[in-house]
Amino acid sequence: MQPFTALAHPNIAFIKYWGNRNDALRLPENGSISMNLEGLETRTTVHFDTSLRSDDVKIDGKKAGGIAHARVGRMLDEVRALAGIRHFAWVESENNFPTGTGIASSASAFAALALAATKAAGLDPFPCGDNGTSSGRPGVLPGGHNFDLATLSCLARRGSGSACRSIPGGFVEWAAGTGDADSYAVSIAPPEYWNLTDCIAMISTTHKLTGSTEGHKIAGTSPLQSGRLVDAPRRLGICRHAILNRDFAAIAEIMEEDSNLMHAVMMTSRPPLFYWQPATLAVMQAVRVARAKGLPVCYTIDAGPNVHVICTCAAAEETAKLLANIPGVRKVRLAKVGGPARLVENPSTYSH
């Protein structure tokens, strides 16, 4: 069997995923909508090797152990079961952006792992060689079952919920579904449909103390979570309509409302989660002032202190300058709308 390398982008959710109705399968309590981030990427190589006696995993150049190794191993076990093989694998994964700081590193990581592992195991979600850019013909699993992009998205979801949204490209919607088989993500508009830019205000590159996996488990302890969930279909509808109509004013209001709701749930969970830092709030306030003055800009924040400031591409330079001048903002990183997870050439030569 030969190694394969896949590349996937993190995504930023406009309508957030927070809270599971099934933690093991990472089935969300509500649907979500996101945008893939071009230029930010995880690159992962997988090789199933008959000489190995256990899975061998490197993340950002370091041997992985503990929870990280276990999560990778669980996904590899699923792929082995799907492909009908027993070989262990070596895995090498690298990010070109900080891990665990609210930039969805687990999303791109498990999307890239799902694609590289399935391909390395002899499964093929892109049997026509189109790398997922057209519907193509689904691959076939042992027993004659189809293996397609929906199946790949489900597989990625079980590694990290938001990873399912990094499988398709552009603007993506993840349906909550009724169960494991129909909770997956699809593209609702390609990357070129709307020229938006995410200006990421980097406030901290320190790995957060409480990760999203733990946060999802306590979401239901907040008295605000039930109200957030009841209102989710309305927010999803407004966001979807705003994207399809390229309505920035509408998406700005609903995106900030949804982000504030999620963090209100976090702050009122037991124990409470406080991801914001003083500079986080300063960026939020500056963005709202700038939009009131006519700049097409809005904010959203994942589980971390860094702020994703969404704007039109035409306003990106001015937005980046605005953010760079806010005390506490260490760096501003720009990302346009990104494409789907894809296979890439030149797999790494992992030494184990």
N, C-alpha and C positions, 0 to 999 in steps of 0.2 A: 504494500500500500504506500502511496506517496503523500508527502505533506502538501497542504493547501493553506493559502493565506487569504484572509478576508479583512476588509476595511469597513468600518461602520462609524457613523457620526452620532454624537449625543444629540438629544433633542430638548427643546425648551417647551414646556406645556403652557398653552394659553388658558386652557381649562384643565385644572389639576386633577391628578389621581392621588387620593389620600384615604387609605382605609381599605381593607380587604374583607370580602365575605367568606373567603377561603384562603388562609395564609399559605398553606402548602402549595396550592396551585396558583397563588397570586391572582385570584379572580377579584376584580375591583368592585367596590360598592357603587361606583358611578363611571360613566364613560368619560373620555378626555380627548382633547385636541392639542396637537403640538406642531412644531416646526423643526425640521432637522437643521443642524448647524454646520455649514460648509467650513472646511479648514481646521475644525476640531475633529480629531479622529482617534479611534482605537484600531490598531493593526494586530491581528492575532493569527498565529500559525499553529496548526494542529497536525500531528503525525501519529497514527496508530502503528506501533512498533512491536513486533513479536519478541524482541529481546528484553523488553521492560517487564518488571515484576510489580510495578505500581505506577500510577499516573505521576508524571513529573511536570511541575508547573512553575513557570517564571512569570512574574508580573513586574514590569518596569525594571527588568534586569536583576531582580532578586527572587530567590526561591520563595514560593508561597507555601504557607502552612496554615494551620488552624482553620478558621471559618472560611477564608478565601479559598483555600485548597479544597475544602469540603463542598463549597458551592460549585466550583468548577467540576469536581468529581461527579456530583449528582447529575449535571447536564451531560457529561460524557457517558454516564450510565444509561441515560435515556437514549442517547444516540446509538450506543452499542445495542440496546434492546431493539431499536427501530431497524438497524442494519443487520441484526443477527450475527454480530461478531463479539469476540471476547477480549481482543487485544487492548492493552493499556496504551496510553498516549502521552507524548510530551506536548506541552502547550507553552507557547511564548507569546506574551501579550504586552503591548506598549501603548501608552497614551502620549499625545503631544500637548496635554493640558493637565492641570492639577487634578488629582484624584480625591474624591470624598469631600468636595467643598461646595456642593450645590450646583455642579455643572453636568449632572447626569452621566458621570463616568461609568456607572454600572449599566446604564442603558446601552451605550455603545459597546461596552465590554462583552455583554452577554449576547448582543446581536451579532457581533463579529465572531464570537465563539460558536454560536449556533450554526452560522453559515460555514465557517471553516471546518468544524467538526463533522457536519453532515456530508460535506463534499469529500473530506478525507476518509470517511467511512464507506464511501461508495454510493451515497444517496445524492440525488441531483435535483434541487429545486429549480434549476435553470437548464433543463435538458436541451433547449434549443440554442444555448450559447448566448442568450440575450441579457444575462446578468440581472434579470428581473425588470427590465424596462418594458416588456410586453407580457401578455398573459401566457403565451407559450403553451407547451404540453406538460402536464404535471409528471414528475417522476413516479416511480412505482416502488412501494415498500414490499418486503417479503409478505406473501399472502395476497398480493394484488391490490393493496390499498394505495390510494394516491398520496403523493408527497408534493405539496405545492407551497406557494408563498404563504397561504393562510396557516398551513401546518408549521412552517418555519417561524412565523410570527408567534404562534402558540408556544412553540418550544422555547423561543427567546423569553417570552413572558414568564415561563416557569422558573427561569434563572433570575430575572429581575423584571418586575411588572412593566416598567416603562421601556424596557428593551424591545418589546413587541412593536413599539412605535418607531424604532430605529431601523426596522427591516424595510418598510416601504420608503419612498422618497417624497420630498417636498413638504406639503402640509398634510398632516396625517390625523385620522380619527380612530381611536380605539373604542370599540363597542364593548360595554360591560358583558353582554351576552347572557345566555341562560346557564352556561356550564363551560367546561374546559374546551369543547370543540368549537364553540362559536364566539369565544372571547379573544379576538385578534384585531390587528390594525390594518387599515387600508389607506391609500393615498386619496385625498379628496381634491387635491390640486397639485400639479407638478411644480418643481422649484422655480421655473421661469414665470409662473402664473402671476406672481406679485413680488415686486422687487423690494423686499424688506431686509433690514439689517439688524442683527442683535449686537448691540454695543455692551459688552459684559464689563461691568465695573467690578474689578477684582479688589476685594477688601481684605480677604484672607486666603492663603493657600494652605492653611493648616487643616489636616484631616479632622472632620467634625467628630465630637465625642459620641453622639447618638446618631446612628445611621438611619436611613429611610426604612429599612426592614423593621427595626424596632419601633419606629414612629408609627408605621401603619398599624401595628398590633395594639397600640393604645389610643388610636383615634376615637374609638367608640366610647372612651371614658370621658370625653368632652361633652358637655350638655349642648354644645353648638353643632355637633356633627350631624345630628338628625335633620336639623333645619337646612344645613348645607346640602345634604343629599336630596331632600325633597325638592329643592330649587334647582338642582343640577340640570335637568332637561331644559329648563328655560335658558340657562346660561350657555349650554351647548348649542341650542338653536340660534341664539344671537351671534355667537362666535362663528358658527358655520356659515351663516348668512353674510356676516361681515367679510369673511375671507372670500367667498364666492363673488361678492360685489365690490371687493377691494375698498371697503368702507373703513378708513382708519379711525375716524371719530368713534364709531360704534365699537370697534375692537379694542380701542384704548380703554374705554370705560368698563367693558365687561371683563377684560383681562386683569385690570387692577382690582376690580371688585372680587373676582375669583381668587386672586392671590391673597388678598387681605382676609378673605373668609378662611382659606386654608391655614394661614398663620394664626388666626384667631382660635381655630380648633387646636392647633399645636400648643398655643400658650395656655389653653384651658384644659389640656389633657392632664392625666395623673400618671406619672409626674409631668409637670409642664415642660415644654420644649421652647427654649428661647434661642433662635438662630440669628436674630438681628443683632448687629453691633451699632454703635452710634453713627458710623458712616453709612450704614445701610439706610437708616431713617433719613439721613441728610440727602442721600441720592433720591429717595422717594419724593421728598419734599421739593427738591430742585427740579425734578422731572415734571411734576404737576404745575409748578410755576411756569416752566418753559412752555408747556403745552397751552396754558392759558394765554400766553403771549403769541401763540401761533405756530410753534414748532411742533411738527407731527411726531410725537414721542410719547412713550408710555413705559411702565415698568411691570415686571413680574419677578417673583423670587421663589426658587425651589427650596429644598431643605438645606439651607446654608446661608451665610451672610452676604454672599455676592449677589449683585443685582443685574438682572438681564433687562437692558433698556432697548426696547424695540422701536425702530423708527423707519421711515422710508430711506431708501438708499441715497436719495438726494440730500437728506438731512444728516447723514451719518458723520460727515466731517465735523459739522457744527456740534453735534451731540457728543462726539468723542472729546472735543475740546472742553465742553461744559463739564463732563464727568471728570476729566483729568484734573480740573482745578478745584475739585471738592476735597477738602482735607480727609484723609483716611483712605482714599482711593489710590491703591498702589500702582495699578496699571489698567488700561482699557484695551480689551481685545475685541476685534470685530469679526462677525461671522454672517455671511449671507445665507440664503436658504440652501440647504444641502440635499444631496440625492440619496438613493437607497443604499443599503448594505450591498457590497459587491466583492467579487473575487479579484485579487490583484496578483501580479507576477512577483517573481523573486522571493519565494519563501525563505525565511531565515534558516541559518544552520545552527540549530540549538545544540549546545554541548551539555551532556548529562552524565 
